[in-house]
């Protein structure tokens, strides 16, 4: 159990550091479609809302300071989530970043992240 907590703390610390120092650079790379490895979008309707999850992957590991510290690292994943509440008309947006050792199949990663 202690090893797991240490790994999670280490991951969180390194990821927060990456996010703070590289956010602008990662947004730039993700927004240049020619650099994306794969892209997928999923739309779900139910419970009075419409949710859209767009997954894009990037195999450019130069965005990370120490990619060699992550065994079998394949790339970076970005999830852009939008939620529209039908009753209120309220819209919410959120962007999340992940690292993965899985193959960079955006549809598969989008589904896995949604199920988690």
Secondary structure per residue as TSV (DSSP state, phi and psi in degrees):
chain	resnum	aa	ss	phi	psi
A	1	X	-	360.0	-41.0
A	2	X	H	-63.1	-38.3
A	3	X	H	-61.8	-41.5
A	4	X	H	-62.4	-46.9
A	5	X	H	-62.4	-40.2
A	6	X	H	-63.5	-44.1
A	7	X	H	-61.9	-45.5
A	8	X	H	-62.6	-44.4
A	9	X	H	-63.1	-43.3
A	10	X	H	-63.1	-45.9
A	11	X	H	-60.0	-48.6
A	12	X	H	-60.5	-43.0
A	13	X	H	-63.5	-47.4
A	14	X	H	-66.8	-39.6
A	15	X	H	-68.6	-40.8
A	16	X	H	-62.6	-41.0
A	17	X	H	-61.9	-46.3
A	18	X	H	-58.5	-48.3
A	19	X	H	-61.6	-42.7
A	20	X	H	-67.2	-43.1
A	21	X	H	-86.7	-24.1
A	22	X	H	-116.9	6.3
A	23	X	H	-55.0	-48.9
A	24	X	H	-62.0	-43.2
A	25	X	H	-64.8	-42.2
A	26	X	H	-66.5	-40.2
A	27	X	H	-61.4	-40.6
A	28	X	H	-60.6	-49.7
A	29	X	H	-64.8	-43.3
A	30	X	H	-66.4	-31.0
A	31	X	H	-79.9	-9.8
A	32	X	S	-96.2	95.5
A	33	X	G	-56.8	-27.1
A	34	X	G	-66.7	-18.5
A	35	X	G	-92.4	-11.5
A	36	X	E	-70.3	142.6
A	37	X	E	-82.9	-42.0
A	38	X	E	-158.2	162.9
A	39	X	E	-147.6	137.1
A	40	X	E	-150.4	150.9
A	41	X	E	-133.4	140.8
A	42	X	E	-130.7	131.5
A	43	X	E	-118.2	128.5
A	44	X	E	-123.0	136.3
A	45	X	E	-121.4	137.6
A	46	X	E	160.7	159.4
A	47	X	T	56.5	31.9
A	48	X	T	77.4	19.1
A	49	X	E	-144.9	161.2
A	50	X	E	-119.7	124.4
A	51	X	E	-117.5	132.4
A	52	X	E	-120.5	129.2
A	53	X	E	-124.0	116.3
A	54	X	E	-107.7	123.2
A	55	X	E	-111.7	128.4
A	56	X	E	-129.7	145.4
A	57	X	E	-121.6	153.7
A	58	X	E	-139.6	128.2
A	59	X	-	-96.9	7.8
A	60	X	-	-80.7	95.4
A	61	X	G	-79.7	0.0
A	62	X	G	-67.8	-12.6
A	63	X	G	-69.7	-23.0
A	64	X	S	-94.4	142.2
A	65	X	S	-70.1	-39.3
A	66	X	-	-133.5	66.8
A	67	X	G	-63.2	-23.9
A	68	X	G	-66.7	-15.4
A	69	X	G	-76.7	-10.1
A	70	X	S	-111.9	109.2
A	71	X	T	-58.7	132.0
A	72	X	T	59.9	25.0
A	73	X	-	-60.6	128.4
A	74	X	-	-104.7	-33.5
A	75	X	E	175.7	-170.0
A	76	X	E	-115.5	141.6
A	77	X	E	-119.0	136.5
A	78	X	E	-119.7	130.1
A	79	X	E	-113.3	122.0
A	80	X	E	-106.9	112.6
A	81	X	E	-108.5	134.8
A	82	X	E	-127.2	136.9
A	83	X	E	-130.3	129.9
A	84	X	E	-119.6	120.3
A	85	X	E	-87.2	115.2
A	86	X	T	-62.9	-41.3
A	87	X	T	-67.6	-39.7
A	88	X	T	-103.2	-16.6
A	89	X	-	77.0	5.3
A	90	X	-	-72.8	136.4
A	91	X	E	-117.8	139.7
A	92	X	E	-127.4	145.0
A	93	X	E	-131.7	144.8
A	94	X	E	-150.1	139.4
A	95	X	E	-121.7	128.4
A	96	X	E	-125.8	147.4
A	97	X	E	-119.1	144.4
A	98	X	E	-136.7	160.4
A	99	X	E	-112.6	153.0
A	100	X	E	-144.1	149.5
A	101	X	S	-104.6	2.2
A	102	X	S	-82.5	164.4
A	103	X	-	-61.2	147.0
A	104	X	-	-82.5	66.3
A	105	X	-	-104.1	102.2
A	106	X	H	-58.9	-39.7
A	107	X	H	-64.0	-44.2
A	108	X	H	-66.7	-44.0
A	109	X	H	-66.4	-39.4
A	110	X	H	-59.6	-45.8
A	111	X	H	-64.4	-43.0
A	112	X	H	-63.6	-41.6
A	113	X	H	-68.6	-37.7
A	114	X	H	-65.0	-35.7
A	115	X	H	-79.3	-18.1
A	116	X	-	-69.2	360.0
